[in-house]
Amino acid sequence: MSNNVFTLDALRQEVERQYSPVTVTLADGTDVTLRNLLRLDRKDRDKVMESLKQLEDTDSITDGDVDSVVDAAFTVLELVAEKGGKKLVAELEGDIPLTMKVLETWMAASQPGEATRSEG
């Protein structure tokens, strides 16, 4: 008998741990959940990827590019938020370093991680 038998529930739990969302708590206590890139539907994932391409070379942006970079970051955050994305963006408005930090935190969490063996 093979030991390679898994239940969907066990695999689902492993996937939930590996691709867990990032939660950002706003000033009013509202939690905004930012879904992992791989958990988005194809349409939203394509839009996020397009916006992320605009953010790839932020080290050499000019003053004229800042608004488009910030808009791209806001687009990503709105798309990956389960709900409350517009509220998150409104709270970040005007704070470019904080916006980029939230985005970087989400991006780091969205990187495919090393698979862990299921317990149970």
N, C-alpha and C positions, 0 to 999 in steps of 0.2 A: 504494500500500500504506500502511496506517495505522501510525503509530508508537504507537498506544494499545494495544499488546499487552503483557500482563503474565503472568508465571507465578504460579501459586498459591504456590510456594515463595518468590518474591521478595516478594509481598504478605504472606505469613505472617511473614517476617523483619521487615518494616516494622511490622506489628502487634505483634510481640514487643517491638520497641524502644519503640514508642509506649505500650504498655500493660504494660510490664515490672513485675514485682512489687517490693515492698520486702522486704529481708531484714534481720532483727534477729538479732544474735548474742547469745546468753544468756551468763551468767557461766561456765557449764561448757563453752562453745565450741559448743553446739548452735545451728544456724541455723534460725530460724523464718521461713518465707516467707509474706508477707502478699500475697494475690492482689489484683489490681486489681478494683474493684467490677464493672466490665463483664465480667470473666472468671468471675464467680460464676454458678451456676445460678439460675434465677428464684426458687425457694423461698428460698435463702439471701440473694439480693439483696433480696427483699422484707423479710426479717427485719432485714437490715442497715439498710435505709432506715427502717424503723420505729424502730429503736434510735437512728439518727442524728437523727431528729426530736426525740427526748427530750433530745438534746445541744445543740440549736440555740440555746437561750437560757441558756447557762451563766453569763452575767454577772449574772443576777438570781436565782440559786438561793439558797434558804435552807438552814440547817443540816440540816433534815429532808429536803431534796432531794438532798443530797450522795451518799448511798448509792445512790439510784436512778440518778443520773447516772453514778456509777462502775460500777454494774452494767450499764448500757447500753453504756458504753465497753468493758467486759470482754466483753460479748456480741458486739459488733462484731469485736473482735480474735480471739475464738475462731472466729467464722464465716468470717472472711477468711483465717485461717491454713490453709495446705495440710495441715500436721500440726504438732503441738507447741503449739497454741493454749492449751491448759490449762496447759502448762508455762510459757509466756510470762506468762499471767495470774497464775500462782502467784509468779513472780519479781517481778512488778509490784505484787503485793498490798501495800497500805499506803502506796504512793508515788503519790498522786493526780497531782501535777504531772508525774511521769515517764510515767504512764499516758496522760495527756492529750497529752504531747509525742509519744509513739509514735503515738497516734491521729491527731494533726495531721499528722505526717510521712506516714502512710499516706494520709490524705485528700488532701494536696497532690499526692502521686504518682498518685492515682486520678482526678484532674481530667482530663477529655479534653484532650489536648494538640493543638497545631497539627500537622496532618499534614505529614510531610516527604516529599519526592520520593524514590522508590526508586532506589538506586544499583545498576546492574547490569542 
